[in-house]
Amino acid sequence: MIFSNLTVPLLGVVDTAVMGHMDEAYYMGAVAIGALVFNYLYWSFGFLRMGTTGLAAQALGAEDRDEMRAVFGRAALLGLALGICAVLLQVPIIEGALALFNASSEVESLARVYFDIRIWSAPAVLVQYAMIGWFVGIQNTRTVLLLQVFTNGLNVFLDLWFVIGLGWGVAGVASATVISEFAGVGLGTIIMVRLLAQTGGRWHRDLLVDVNRFRRLIVVNRDLFIRTLCLLSAFAWFTARGAEMGDTVLAANAVLLIFQSIMSYGLDGFAHAAEALIGQAMGSGERSAFRKAARATSFWAAIVAIAYVILFAVFGSHMIAAMTDIEAVRAMTEVYLPWVIISPIVSVWGFQMDGIYIGATETRPLRNTMLAAIGCFVFLSWLLMPVFGNHGLWIAFISFMGVRGLLLGALYPRLRDRIDRS
């Protein structure tokens, strides 16, 4: 899961690097805003991945092969419908999104080009969320690795070809993403058909559209939707406030958010492991396995977080240099690098607790604590930015990541005791 997750920010590194070697900083800013719009749009429906994992893991633990199929079917149908809606609503989405950013005219124009192309991949992206969540839930993480490496590797190859080879610029970055996302769904479908033939079970229309099971899916996904929307809103707020300070600050923050992305996707490998193992323990009724999975995944997540601190401290400057040769952006990024160095040890607990609660399909605490955390973030940024500028924004952001983990950790004993009694 760690290896597969790390292919996702690798793509962001390449996107940023190819734009970072263009003539002006606004190319980086445009891709940063365009990518943020899609992160906000797509990961608003990230419950298709997270909710599917917990439910599939519980069906695996109960050895219910028919329900394992139905879990994916329900999530995939929902993802396909939502993706089609996103395509149909593309004009109000981009107009509303750009209205939130006080970016330069050059950044806004190129961000619009990026969006107009990439929006067509929405159905493929959301179906693939359901697919990856299902594979994680049944603990077939090798397939997840294969899909992520194939999809993101193809994306990187097409990025370099379209942007550097053909000179398509921002349009090339977006086109590479669309092609690779549809290719990934195609490969995933082929693998899933073969796997289902081996694992057994049957498709049942009544089970697929069962009202009670759909209601459970909606309840779980409703809380995850709100939680994810808050998380994405925090990144949107961060980017928008950075854009107000100019294209150079916007580009510098975009580079540092790539560091944050590399860290978060790596640590999410342990969170995904917790989702699958804890979900299976819940489905099989083995309550002691819950504690073992929570302890083991949390321990190793902490070890890897410390490794990230060392990585960013030692190689951070070299990573910045690799992503852009615009001297002003490099210098600005170096100023704020220390915030990213301390981020892993602060952020790890929020990611890890997410995995534990999602595996147990206890999603209401995730929603409530995220609402509290984003309220803290907005308040601190409003309070500190007038005094400390971009440093104040980073202080607020790091505090946001820390508050998530603290609140979920404080509630964990209550979750553990409730599961022990069930």
The 8 nearest C-alpha neighbors of each residue, nearest first, counted from 0:
[[1, 268, 3, 2, 4, 140, 144, 271],
 [2, 0, 268, 265, 4, 3, 5, 266],
 [3, 1, 5, 0, 4, 144, 6, 265],
 [2, 4, 144, 0, 5, 1, 147, 6],
 [5, 3, 264, 1, 6, 2, 7, 0],
 [4, 6, 2, 7, 3, 265, 264, 8],
 [5, 7, 9, 4, 3, 8, 148, 151],
 [6, 8, 5, 9, 10, 4, 151, 11],
 [9, 7, 11, 10, 261, 260, 5, 6],
 [10, 8, 6, 12, 7, 11, 5, 13],
 [9, 11, 13, 8, 12, 7, 155, 14],
 [10, 12, 8, 14, 9, 13, 15, 257],
 [11, 13, 9, 15, 10, 14, 16, 8],
 [12, 14, 16, 10, 15, 11, 17, 9],
 [15, 13, 11, 17, 12, 16, 10, 18],
 [14, 16, 12, 18, 13, 19, 17, 11],
 [17, 15, 322, 19, 13, 18, 14, 323],
 [18, 16, 19, 14, 20, 15, 13, 21],
 [17, 19, 27, 15, 21, 20, 16, 26],
 [20, 18, 323, 16, 17, 21, 15, 27],
 [19, 21, 18, 17, 323, 324, 16, 22],
 [20, 22, 18, 19, 23, 26, 17, 24],
 [23, 21, 20, 24, 325, 19, 26, 18],
 [22, 24, 25, 21, 26, 325, 27, 19],
 [25, 23, 26, 27, 246, 250, 247, 28],
 [24, 26, 28, 106, 27, 23, 29, 246],
 [27, 25, 29, 28, 24, 18, 23, 30],
 [28, 26, 18, 25, 30, 29, 24, 19],
 [27, 29, 25, 31, 250, 26, 30, 106],
 [30, 28, 110, 106, 26, 32, 31, 27],
 [29, 31, 33, 27, 32, 28, 34, 110],
 [32, 30, 28, 34, 29, 33, 253, 27],
 [33, 31, 35, 29, 34, 30, 28, 36],
 [34, 32, 30, 110, 36, 35, 31, 29],
 [33, 35, 37, 31, 36, 32, 30, 38],
 [34, 36, 38, 32, 33, 37, 39, 31],
 [37, 35, 39, 33, 34, 38, 40, 32],
 [38, 36, 40, 34, 39, 35, 41, 33],
 [39, 37, 35, 41, 42, 40, 36, 34],
 [38, 40, 36, 37, 231, 42, 41, 43],
 [39, 41, 37, 43, 38, 42, 36, 44],
 [42, 40, 43, 38, 44, 37, 39, 45],
 [41, 43, 45, 44, 38, 39, 40, 227],
 [42, 44, 228, 41, 40, 45, 227, 39],
 [45, 43, 42, 46, 41, 47, 224, 40],
 [44, 46, 42, 47, 48, 43, 49, 41],
 [45, 47, 49, 50, 48, 44, 220, 223],
 [46, 48, 129, 45, 50, 128, 51, 49],
 [49, 47, 132, 128, 129, 46, 51, 45],
 [50, 48, 46, 52, 51, 47, 132, 45],
 [49, 51, 46, 52, 53, 47, 48, 220],
 [50, 52, 132, 54, 48, 49, 53, 133],
 [53, 51, 136, 132, 55, 49, 133, 50],
 [52, 54, 358, 56, 278, 55, 50, 51],
 [53, 55, 57, 51, 56, 52, 58, 50],
 [56, 54, 136, 58, 52, 57, 53, 67],
 [57, 55, 136, 278, 279, 59, 53, 58],
 [56, 58, 282, 278, 279, 60, 54, 59],
 [59, 57, 55, 61, 63, 56, 60, 67],
 [60, 58, 62, 56, 57, 61, 55, 137],
 [59, 61, 282, 279, 283, 57, 62, 58],
 [60, 62, 282, 58, 283, 59, 63, 57],
 [63, 61, 59, 60, 64, 58, 283, 282],
 [62, 64, 58, 61, 66, 65, 59, 67],
 [65, 63, 200, 67, 66, 62, 68, 199],
 [64, 66, 200, 68, 201, 67, 63, 69],
 [67, 65, 69, 68, 64, 63, 70, 58],
 [68, 66, 64, 70, 65, 69, 58, 55],
 [69, 67, 66, 65, 70, 71, 72, 64],
 [68, 70, 66, 72, 207, 71, 67, 73],
 [71, 69, 67, 68, 73, 72, 66, 55],
 [70, 72, 74, 69, 68, 73, 75, 133],
 [73, 71, 69, 75, 74, 70, 76, 68],
 [72, 74, 76, 70, 71, 75, 69, 207],
 [73, 75, 77, 71, 72, 76, 129, 47],
 [76, 74, 78, 126, 72, 77, 129, 73],
 [77, 75, 79, 73, 78, 74, 72, 80],
 [76, 78, 74, 80, 75, 79, 81, 73],
 [79, 77, 125, 75, 126, 81, 76, 80],
 [78, 80, 122, 82, 76, 81, 77, 126],
 [81, 79, 77, 83, 78, 82, 76, 84],
 [80, 82, 84, 78, 83, 79, 77, 85],
 [83, 81, 122, 121, 85, 79, 84, 80],
 [82, 84, 86, 80, 85, 81, 122, 79],
 [83, 85, 81, 87, 82, 86, 88, 80],
 [86, 84, 82, 88, 83, 87, 89, 81],
 [87, 85, 89, 83, 84, 88, 118, 119],
 [86, 88, 84, 85, 89, 83, 90, 82],
 [89, 87, 85, 86, 90, 91, 84, 92],
 [88, 90, 92, 86, 87, 91, 85, 93],
 [91, 89, 92, 93, 88, 94, 87, 95],
 [92, 90, 94, 93, 89, 95, 88, 96],
 [93, 91, 89, 95, 90, 94, 96, 88],
 [94, 92, 96, 95, 90, 91, 97, 89],
 [95, 93, 91, 97, 96, 92, 90, 98],
 [94, 96, 98, 92, 93, 97, 91, 99],
 [97, 95, 93, 98, 94, 99, 92, 36],
 [98, 96, 99, 100, 94, 95, 93, 107],
 [97, 99, 95, 96, 100, 94, 101, 93],
 [100, 98, 97, 96, 101, 95, 239, 235],
 [101, 99, 239, 102, 97, 98, 242, 96],
 [100, 102, 243, 242, 99, 103, 239, 98],
 [101, 103, 100, 242, 106, 107, 104, 243],
 [102, 104, 106, 105, 107, 101, 246, 25],
 [103, 105, 107, 106, 108, 102, 109, 101],
 [106, 104, 108, 103, 107, 109, 25, 29],
 [107, 105, 29, 25, 103, 109, 104, 108],
 [106, 108, 110, 104, 105, 109, 111, 103],
 [109, 107, 111, 105, 110, 106, 104, 112],
 [108, 110, 112, 111, 106, 29, 107, 113],
 [109, 111, 29, 33, 113, 107, 112, 108],
 [112, 110, 114, 108, 109, 113, 115, 107],
 [113, 111, 109, 115, 110, 114, 170, 108],
 [112, 114, 110, 111, 173, 115, 170, 116],
 [113, 115, 111, 117, 116, 112, 118, 33],
 [116, 114, 112, 113, 117, 118, 111, 119],
 [117, 115, 114, 118, 113, 173, 119, 174],
 [116, 118, 173, 114, 119, 177, 120, 115],
 [119, 117, 120, 121, 116, 114, 115, 86],
 [120, 118, 117, 121, 86, 116, 177, 122],
 [119, 121, 177, 118, 123, 122, 117, 124],
 [120, 122, 82, 124, 123, 119, 118, 125],
 [123, 121, 82, 79, 125, 124, 120, 83],
 [124, 122, 126, 120, 181, 121, 125, 127],
 [125, 123, 127, 121, 122, 126, 120, 180],
 [124, 126, 78, 128, 127, 122, 123, 82],
 [127, 125, 78, 75, 129, 123, 128, 124],
 [126, 128, 130, 124, 125, 129, 184, 131],
 [129, 127, 48, 125, 131, 126, 130, 47],
 [130, 128, 48, 47, 132, 126, 127, 75],
 [129, 131, 127, 133, 128, 132, 126, 134],
 [132, 130, 134, 128, 133, 129, 127, 143],
 [133, 131, 48, 52, 129, 135, 51, 130],
 [132, 134, 136, 130, 52, 131, 135, 51],
 [133, 135, 131, 139, 137, 136, 132, 138],
 [136, 134, 138, 132, 133, 137, 140, 139],
 [137, 135, 52, 56, 275, 55, 133, 138],
 [136, 138, 134, 56, 135, 139, 59, 55],
 [139, 137, 135, 136, 140, 134, 275, 56],
 [140, 138, 134, 141, 137, 135, 142, 143],
 [139, 141, 143, 142, 138, 135, 0, 144],
 [142, 140, 144, 143, 139, 145, 0, 3],
 [141, 143, 145, 140, 144, 139, 146, 134],
 [144, 142, 140, 146, 141, 145, 147, 131],
 [145, 143, 3, 141, 147, 142, 146, 148],
 [144, 146, 142, 148, 143, 147, 149, 141],
 [147, 145, 143, 149, 144, 148, 150, 142],
 [146, 148, 150, 144, 149, 3, 145, 151],
 [147, 149, 145, 152, 151, 146, 150, 144],
 [150, 148, 146, 152, 147, 151, 153, 145],
 [151, 149, 183, 147, 179, 153, 152, 148],
 [150, 152, 154, 153, 148, 149, 147, 155],
 [151, 153, 155, 149, 154, 148, 150, 156],
 [154, 152, 156, 150, 151, 155, 179, 149],
 [153, 155, 151, 157, 152, 175, 179, 156],
 [154, 156, 158, 152, 153, 157, 10, 151],
 [157, 155, 153, 159, 158, 154, 160, 152],
 [156, 158, 160, 175, 154, 159, 155, 161],
 [159, 157, 155, 172, 161, 156, 160, 175],
 [158, 160, 163, 156, 162, 157, 161, 155],
 [161, 159, 164, 157, 158, 163, 162, 156],
 [160, 162, 171, 165, 158, 164, 167, 159],
 [163, 161, 166, 167, 168, 171, 159, 160],
 [162, 164, 159, 166, 160, 165, 161, 17],
 [163, 165, 160, 161, 162, 166, 159, 167],
 [166, 164, 161, 167, 162, 163, 160, 171],
 [167, 165, 162, 163, 168, 164, 161, 171],
 [166, 168, 171, 162, 165, 170, 161, 169],
 [169, 167, 162, 171, 170, 166, 172, 161],
 [168, 170, 172, 171, 113, 167, 173, 109],
 [171, 169, 173, 168, 172, 167, 113, 174],
 [170, 172, 167, 161, 174, 162, 168, 169],
 [173, 171, 169, 158, 175, 170, 174, 176],
 [172, 174, 117, 176, 170, 171, 113, 175],
 [175, 173, 171, 177, 176, 172, 170, 178],
 [176, 174, 157, 154, 172, 178, 173, 158],
 [175, 177, 173, 179, 174, 178, 154, 180],
 [178, 176, 120, 174, 180, 179, 175, 117],
 [179, 177, 175, 181, 176, 180, 182, 174],
 [178, 180, 182, 150, 176, 154, 181, 177],
 [181, 179, 183, 182, 177, 178, 176, 150],
 [180, 182, 184, 183, 123, 179, 178, 185],
 [181, 183, 179, 185, 180, 184, 178, 186],
 [184, 182, 150, 180, 186, 185, 181, 179],
 [185, 183, 187, 181, 186, 182, 127, 188],
 [184, 186, 182, 188, 183, 187, 181, 189],
 [187, 185, 183, 189, 188, 184, 182, 190],
 [188, 186, 184, 190, 189, 185, 191, 183],
 [187, 189, 191, 185, 186, 190, 184, 192],
 [188, 190, 186, 192, 187, 191, 185, 193],
 [191, 189, 187, 193, 188, 192, 194, 186],
 [190, 192, 194, 188, 193, 189, 195, 187],
 [193, 191, 195, 189, 194, 190, 188, 196],
 [194, 192, 196, 190, 191, 195, 189, 197],
 [195, 193, 191, 197, 196, 192, 190, 198],
 [196, 194, 198, 197, 192, 193, 191, 199],
 [195, 197, 193, 194, 199, 198, 192, 200],
 [198, 196, 194, 195, 199, 193, 192, 200],
 [199, 197, 195, 196, 194, 200, 64, 193],
 [200, 198, 197, 196, 195, 64, 201, 65],
 [199, 201, 64, 65, 198, 202, 68, 195],
 [202, 200, 65, 203, 199, 68, 64, 195],
 [201, 203, 65, 204, 68, 69, 200, 207],
 [204, 202, 206, 205, 207, 201, 65, 69],
 [203, 205, 207, 206, 208, 202, 209, 69],
 [206, 204, 203, 207, 208, 209, 202, 210],
 [207, 205, 209, 203, 204, 208, 69, 66],
 [206, 208, 204, 69, 205, 209, 73, 203],
 [207, 209, 205, 206, 210, 204, 213, 73],
 [210, 208, 206, 212, 211, 205, 207, 213],
 [211, 209, 213, 212, 214, 208, 215, 206],
 [212, 210, 214, 213, 209, 215, 216, 208],
 [213, 211, 215, 214, 209, 210, 216, 208],
 [212, 214, 216, 210, 215, 211, 217, 209],
 [213, 215, 211, 217, 212, 216, 210, 218],
 [216, 214, 212, 218, 213, 217, 219, 211],
 [217, 215, 213, 219, 214, 218, 220, 212],
 [216, 218, 220, 214, 215, 219, 221, 213],
 [219, 217, 215, 221, 220, 216, 214, 222],
 [220, 218, 216, 217, 221, 222, 215, 362],
 [219, 221, 223, 217, 46, 218, 222, 224],
 [222, 220, 224, 218, 223, 219, 217, 225],
 [221, 223, 225, 224, 366, 220, 362, 219],
 [222, 224, 226, 220, 46, 225, 221, 227],
 [225, 223, 221, 227, 222, 226, 220, 43],
 [224, 226, 228, 222, 223, 227, 366, 229],
 [227, 225, 366, 223, 229, 224, 228, 369],
 [228, 226, 230, 224, 229, 225, 43, 223],
 [227, 229, 225, 43, 231, 230, 226, 224],
 [230, 228, 232, 226, 227, 231, 225, 233],
 [231, 229, 227, 233, 232, 228, 226, 234],
 [232, 230, 234, 228, 233, 39, 229, 227],
 [231, 233, 235, 229, 230, 234, 236, 228],
 [232, 234, 236, 230, 231, 235, 237, 229],
 [235, 233, 237, 231, 232, 236, 238, 230],
 [234, 236, 232, 238, 237, 233, 239, 231],
 [237, 235, 233, 239, 234, 238, 232, 240],
 [236, 238, 234, 240, 235, 239, 233, 241],
 [239, 237, 241, 235, 240, 236, 242, 234],
 [238, 240, 242, 236, 100, 241, 237, 235],
 [241, 239, 243, 237, 242, 238, 236, 244],
 [240, 242, 238, 249, 243, 239, 244, 248],
 [243, 241, 249, 239, 244, 245, 240, 102],
 [244, 242, 240, 241, 245, 101, 239, 102],
 [243, 245, 242, 241, 248, 240, 246, 249],
 [246, 244, 242, 247, 243, 248, 249, 241],
 [245, 247, 249, 248, 250, 25, 242, 24],
 [248, 246, 250, 249, 245, 328, 251, 24],
 [247, 249, 251, 250, 245, 246, 252, 244],
 [248, 250, 242, 246, 241, 252, 247, 251],
 [249, 251, 253, 247, 28, 248, 252, 27],
 [252, 250, 332, 248, 254, 253, 328, 249],
 [251, 253, 255, 249, 254, 250, 256, 248],
 [252, 254, 250, 256, 251, 255, 31, 249],
 [255, 253, 251, 257, 252, 256, 250, 258],
 [256, 254, 252, 258, 257, 253, 251, 259],
 [255, 257, 259, 253, 258, 254, 260, 252],
 [256, 258, 260, 255, 254, 259, 261, 12],
 [259, 257, 255, 261, 256, 260, 262, 254],
 [260, 258, 256, 262, 257, 261, 263, 255],
 [259, 261, 257, 263, 262, 258, 8, 256],
 [262, 260, 258, 8, 259, 264, 263, 257],
 [261, 263, 259, 265, 260, 264, 266, 258],
 [264, 262, 260, 266, 265, 261, 267, 259],
 [265, 263, 267, 4, 266, 261, 262, 5],
 [264, 266, 1, 262, 267, 263, 268, 5],
 [267, 265, 263, 268, 264, 269, 300, 262],
 [266, 268, 270, 264, 269, 265, 263, 271],
 [267, 269, 1, 0, 271, 266, 270, 265],
 [270, 268, 272, 267, 271, 296, 266, 300],
 [271, 269, 354, 267, 351, 273, 272, 268],
 [272, 270, 274, 268, 273, 269, 354, 267],
 [271, 273, 269, 275, 270, 274, 276, 268],
 [272, 274, 270, 276, 354, 271, 275, 355],
 [358, 275, 273, 354, 271, 272, 277, 276],
 [274, 276, 136, 278, 272, 56, 273, 277],
 [277, 275, 279, 273, 278, 274, 272, 292],
 [276, 278, 280, 358, 289, 279, 274, 273],
 [277, 279, 358, 56, 57, 281, 275, 53],
 [278, 280, 60, 56, 57, 282, 276, 281],
 [281, 279, 277, 285, 283, 278, 282, 288],
 [280, 282, 278, 284, 279, 283, 57, 277],
 [283, 281, 57, 60, 61, 279, 280, 284],
 [282, 284, 60, 61, 280, 285, 281, 279],
 [283, 285, 281, 282, 286, 280, 60, 61],
 [286, 284, 280, 283, 288, 287, 281, 289],
 [285, 287, 289, 288, 284, 419, 280, 281],
 [288, 286, 289, 290, 285, 291, 280, 419],
 [287, 289, 291, 286, 290, 285, 280, 292],
 [288, 290, 277, 286, 287, 292, 291, 280],
 [291, 289, 293, 288, 292, 287, 294, 286],
 [290, 292, 288, 294, 293, 289, 295, 287],
 [293, 291, 295, 289, 290, 294, 296, 288],
 [292, 294, 290, 291, 296, 295, 297, 289],
 [295, 293, 291, 297, 292, 296, 298, 290],
 [294, 296, 298, 292, 297, 293, 291, 299],
 [295, 297, 299, 269, 298, 293, 294, 292],
 [296, 298, 300, 294, 295, 299, 293, 301],
 [299, 297, 295, 301, 300, 296, 294, 302],
 [298, 300, 302, 301, 296, 297, 303, 295],
 [299, 301, 297, 303, 302, 298, 269, 266],
 [302, 300, 304, 299, 298, 303, 297, 305],
 [303, 301, 299, 305, 304, 300, 306, 298],
 [302, 304, 306, 300, 305, 301, 299, 307],
 [305, 303, 301, 343, 307, 306, 302, 344],
 [304, 306, 308, 302, 303, 307, 344, 301],
 [307, 305, 303, 309, 304, 308, 310, 302],
 [308, 306, 310, 304, 309, 305, 311, 303],
 [309, 307, 305, 340, 306, 311, 310, 312],
 [308, 310, 312, 306, 307, 311, 313, 305],
 [311, 309, 307, 313, 308, 312, 314, 306],
 [310, 312, 315, 314, 308, 340, 313, 309],
 [313, 311, 309, 310, 315, 340, 314, 308],
 [314, 312, 310, 311, 315, 309, 316, 317],
 [313, 315, 317, 311, 316, 310, 312, 318],
 [316, 314, 311, 318, 317, 312, 313, 319],
 [315, 317, 319, 318, 314, 320, 333, 313],
 [318, 316, 320, 314, 319, 315, 321, 313],
 [317, 319, 321, 315, 316, 320, 314, 322],
 [320, 318, 316, 322, 321, 317, 315, 329],
 [319, 321, 317, 318, 322, 323, 316, 324],
 [322, 320, 318, 319, 323, 317, 16, 324],
 [321, 323, 16, 319, 320, 19, 15, 318],
 [324, 322, 19, 325, 20, 320, 321, 16],
 [323, 325, 326, 20, 320, 19, 329, 322],
 [324, 326, 328, 323, 327, 329, 19, 20],
 [327, 325, 329, 328, 324, 330, 323, 331],
 [326, 328, 330, 329, 325, 331, 247, 332],
 [327, 329, 331, 326, 325, 330, 251, 247],
 [330, 328, 326, 332, 327, 331, 325, 333],
 [331, 329, 333, 327, 332, 328, 326, 334],
 [330, 332, 328, 334, 333, 329, 251, 327],
 [333, 331, 251, 329, 334, 330, 335, 328],
 [332, 334, 336, 330, 331, 335, 329, 316],
 [335, 333, 331, 332, 336, 330, 337, 329],
 [334, 336, 333, 332, 337, 338, 331, 390],
 [335, 337, 333, 339, 338, 334, 332, 340],
 [338, 336, 340, 339, 335, 341, 334, 312],
 [339, 337, 340, 336, 341, 335, 342, 393],
 [338, 340, 342, 337, 336, 341, 259, 255],
 [339, 341, 337, 308, 338, 311, 342, 312],
 [342, 340, 339, 338, 343, 344, 308, 337],
 [341, 343, 339, 345, 340, 344, 346, 338],
 [344, 342, 304, 346, 345, 347, 341, 308],
 [343, 345, 304, 342, 346, 347, 341, 305],
 [344, 346, 342, 401, 343, 347, 400, 341],
 [347, 345, 400, 343, 348, 344, 349, 401],
 [348, 346, 350, 349, 344, 343, 345, 351],
 [349, 347, 404, 351, 350, 346, 352, 345],
 [348, 404, 350, 403, 352, 351, 347, 346],
 [351, 349, 353, 347, 348, 352, 267, 270],
 [350, 352, 270, 348, 354, 353, 349, 347],
 [351, 353, 355, 349, 354, 350, 348, 356],
 [352, 354, 350, 351, 356, 355, 357, 349],
 [355, 353, 270, 274, 357, 351, 273, 352],
 [356, 354, 352, 358, 273, 353, 357, 274],
 [355, 357, 359, 361, 353, 358, 354, 360],
 [358, 356, 360, 354, 359, 355, 274, 353],
 [274, 359, 357, 278, 53, 277, 355, 360],
 [358, 360, 356, 361, 357, 278, 277, 355],
 [361, 359, 357, 358, 362, 356, 53, 219],
 [362, 360, 356, 359, 363, 357, 364, 358],
 [361, 363, 365, 364, 360, 222, 219, 357],
 [362, 364, 366, 365, 222, 361, 367, 223],
 [365, 363, 367, 366, 362, 368, 361, 407],
 [366, 364, 362, 363, 368, 367, 369, 226],
 [365, 367, 226, 363, 369, 364, 222, 368],
 [366, 368, 364, 370, 369, 365, 363, 371],
 [367, 369, 371, 370, 365, 366, 364, 406],
 [370, 368, 372, 366, 371, 367, 226, 365],
 [369, 371, 367, 368, 373, 372, 374, 366],
 [370, 372, 368, 374, 369, 373, 375, 367],
 [373, 371, 369, 375, 374, 399, 370, 402],
 [372, 374, 376, 375, 370, 371, 369, 377],
 [373, 375, 371, 372, 377, 376, 378, 370],
 [374, 376, 372, 378, 373, 377, 379, 371],
 [377, 375, 373, 399, 395, 379, 374, 378],
 [376, 378, 380, 374, 379, 375, 381, 373],
 [377, 379, 381, 375, 376, 380, 382, 374],
 [380, 378, 382, 395, 376, 381, 377, 383],
 [379, 381, 392, 395, 383, 377, 382, 384],
 [382, 380, 378, 379, 383, 384, 377, 385],
 [381, 383, 379, 380, 384, 378, 385, 386],
 [382, 384, 391, 380, 386, 385, 379, 381],
 [383, 385, 388, 391, 387, 386, 380, 392],
 [386, 384, 383, 388, 387, 382, 381, 391],
 [385, 387, 384, 383, 388, 391, 382, 390],
 [388, 386, 391, 384, 390, 383, 385, 389],
 [389, 387, 384, 391, 390, 385, 386, 392],
 [388, 390, 392, 391, 393, 387, 384, 241],
 [391, 389, 393, 392, 388, 387, 394, 335],
 [392, 390, 384, 383, 387, 394, 389, 388],
 [391, 393, 389, 395, 380, 390, 394, 384],
 [392, 394, 396, 390, 395, 391, 397, 389],
 [395, 393, 391, 397, 396, 392, 398, 390],
 [394, 396, 398, 376, 379, 392, 380, 393],
 [397, 395, 393, 399, 398, 394, 376, 392],
 [398, 396, 400, 394, 399, 395, 393, 401],
 [399, 397, 401, 395, 396, 400, 402, 394],
 [398, 400, 396, 376, 402, 397, 372, 401],
 [401, 399, 346, 397, 398, 403, 402, 396],
 [400, 402, 398, 345, 403, 399, 404, 346],
 [401, 403, 405, 399, 404, 400, 372, 398],
 [404, 402, 349, 401, 400, 406, 405, 372],
 [403, 349, 405, 348, 407, 401, 402, 406],
 [406, 404, 402, 408, 403, 407, 409, 401],
 [405, 407, 409, 408, 404, 403, 402, 368],
 [408, 406, 410, 404, 409, 405, 411, 403],
 [409, 407, 411, 405, 410, 406, 404, 352],
 [408, 410, 406, 407, 411, 405, 412, 413],
 [411, 409, 407, 408, 413, 412, 406, 414],
 [410, 412, 408, 414, 413, 409, 407, 415],
 [413, 411, 415, 414, 410, 416, 409, 408],
 [412, 414, 416, 411, 415, 410, 417, 409],
 [415, 413, 411, 417, 412, 416, 418, 410],
 [414, 416, 412, 418, 417, 413, 411, 419],
 [417, 415, 419, 413, 418, 414, 412, 420],
 [418, 416, 414, 420, 419, 415, 413, 421],
 [417, 419, 421, 415, 420, 416, 414, 286],
 [420, 418, 416, 417, 421, 286, 415, 287],
 [419, 421, 417, 418, 416, 415, 286, 414],
 [420, 418, 419, 417, 286, 416, 284, 281]]
